[in-house]
């Protein structure tokens, strides 16, 4: 071991000598060394644009909502009997009262005319208003349709049959302490839960307290007897029910003269439309047609006319003030 250690020391001392040769002397930089900012900015901008384009294509690919009105009739195989532009933020009946010549008012008048044509052979005394999914605007459409039908010298009663999430009383500004459910659980009569909305033409029955079994109540014979009694007393009965994703609409579809479906462009998915169509077939319901809600008014021939009319009203109002 001592001999090996001595050899190791002698070898290390001999090979540990470093030899350095200078081939070229180092020079001091005359400008700062750093990143090329214009190149980095150009690459960042190009990369951001590329990622934005890819993201937009991905969102478009994943978006299953209806984009065009013609896609609705193709998907459901039923006619479109009404097209409504963007509904105003002002809900209730005040908008139609204050704007009788607006594009929205004319759209509902056209919907009323088309429903009258559909009821020539089979009169439409009870109309169910539903939608493939939530957020399509069916409740507002039901209220505006009731008011528009009442302007044709008809007495109309609108029922909030959405016992899960009632909304009509909020839009109309009415209480919901008593309503449809009281006709099943209590000894209440129709006049006890009936509210007059517009003179002697539009009446309203709220949903009432939430029941534990809404499907059983709507499918009962009492509900059918209620619709029959209202048909005798009033010209038109409009029933606002939950979307077709719940079974409430299916049981009610068998008890009315026709079903009106509300579909919202850029919101309702194609899948929900197909499911709604199949659900109506299974329920053997008479689908009157589709109301396309949220349709853009730009391609409308008279779009500029309505806009100029609204501007004229604003100017007139400012002058009067």
Buried (B, 14 or more C-beta within 10 A) or exposed (E): EEEEEEEEEEEEEEEEEEEEEEEEEEEEEEEEEEEEEEEEEEEEEEEEEEEEEEEEEEEEEEEEBBEEBEBBBEBBEBBBBBBBBBBEEEBBBEBBEEBEEBBBBBBBBBBBBBBEEBBEEEBBBBBBBBBBBEEBBBBBBBBBBBBBBBBBEBBBBBBBBBBBEBBBBBBBEBEBEBBBBBBBEEEBEBEEBBBEBBEEBBBBBBBBBEBEEBBEBBBBEEBBEBBEEBBEEBBBBBBBBBBBBBBBBBBBBBBBBBBBBBBBBEBBBBEBBEBBBEBBEEBEBBBBBBBBBBBEBEEBEEBEEBEEBBEEBEEEEEEEE
